[in-house]
Amino acid sequence: MTVASSGRLILIALLTACLSCNSRNAAIEPIAAPTGPTPAVPGLMVSFDPPGVMGGTTARGTVTLAQPAPAGGTLVTLQSGHPAVSVPSAVAVAPGALSAGFPVTTASVAADAAGSVSASAPGASATGSLAVWAVLPTFLSAVSEPGGFIGQGGFRRFTPQTATFTGSCSQSEVSIFVRDGFDFWILQFGAPRGAPLRPGLYEGATRTAFRNATSPGIDISGSGGCNQTRGRFTVHDVSMTRTGTVQRFWATFEQYCDQNPAALRGDIRVTALTAPNFTASCVVP
């Protein structure tokens, strides 16, 4: 055997021994899995349904991630920025889910407020705002479900600070007109024909102009009007004079326009309204 051949044999023996050594080490001391903090969340959003409520009522909050939560889920901490708004300290987004809901409770307020809620998750934070409305002597609040024709899927809040309210009573029908610049709403509520409009629940309402002796009437128009309406309303307080002056009127309502399934819900309260320039005959409660 030549010297060169002997060198090659020695080199092969050394490489074989080295590979065997590495194989044994790998079997005895496996590489540890990487460890670290919970994966960061790339985006976060906070929303409320409805986006505005009367103080003292509840809403539903939702936190939404930009991507599904990783294995183990994502814990989102919550904090209210207003004393009238209460939320839980945290909400968990389940693994693979994009969102999670949480309850929101509100307290009565003396003036309209914007109740902020902050949310934080690993690598992301966001703030949402819930409108909390006061029970004033005169106001209109309306919230539309997505796709609604009258409310356009948004919400409206009118007070005498920026809007004018007028109204009248004719027979057993109350008509209230609200104008804020180019934003003009008409709300009409009627008892069954021939009956006085008293406090109580009115189910199965149809369009006010077409109501009969057994059906109450509701007709609320804003950015548009309905050919047909259906819904219900509750009169909480009402006081009119026989000449058609509306002294007090307070009602909550739910209306559906034509065949659209999206509801328009709201709250109208007026006190000592200025009447239009006509005198009507009103069936007083």
C-alpha positions, 0 to 999 in steps of 0.5 A: 500500500502506498503512503497516499493510500494509507492517508486516504484510509486514515482520513475516511476512518476519522470522518466516520468516527466524527459522524458517529459521534455527532449522531450519538450527541444528537440522540442524547442531547436533542435541540430544545424547542424555542421559547418566548412571549405570546406571538404579537397580534398585528392589528386590533379594533374595538366596536359597539352594537349599538354605537350609542345608548341611553345612559342606564342601558347596555350594549355589546362590545366586540374586539376584532383581530386582523388575523386569527388568534394563534394557538392558545388564544389571545387575551385582550385587556380592556379599560373604560375611559369614562365613569359611566361605562363599565366593561370587564377587565379582559376578554379572550379570543379563542384560538383561530377566531378573529373576534370576541364579544363582551358586555357593556353597562352604562350609568345615567348621565346628565349630559351626552358623553363619549365613553371610550374603551381601550383594548390591548393585546400583545403588540397591538392596542386600540380605542373605541367610542360608545355614545352615552346619551342623557335623558333630556326634556327634548331629544331624538336618538335613532340607531339603524341596523346595517342596510337600513333605508332610513338611518343608513346603518348609522345613528343620529342624535338631535338635541335643542342645542343644534336642532329645532323641534316642532310638532302637533296633534291631529285627531289621535296622531302626533307629528314631530318635526326635527331639523338640524341644518339639512338633516330633517326628520318627521316622526308620526305616531297614531293610536287606532283611529278614534282612540286616544293616544295613551301611555302603553305598548302599541304592537302591529303598527302600520304606516300612520296614514293607512291605520284603521280602527284596530291598528296603530300607526308609525311613520318615521322618515329621515334621509328617505321615506317608506312606502310601507312601514311596520313596527311597534312603539311604546308611549311613556308619557303624553300630554296634548291640548284639544287644539293640537298643542303637544305639551309632552310626548315620549316614546321608544320605537322600532320600525321596518321599511317596506321589505327591508329586514333592517330595523330602525330603533330610537327614542323621541322625547319632546316638551312644550313644542312649538306648533306649526301655523295651524290649529288642529283638533286633537283627541286628548288622552 
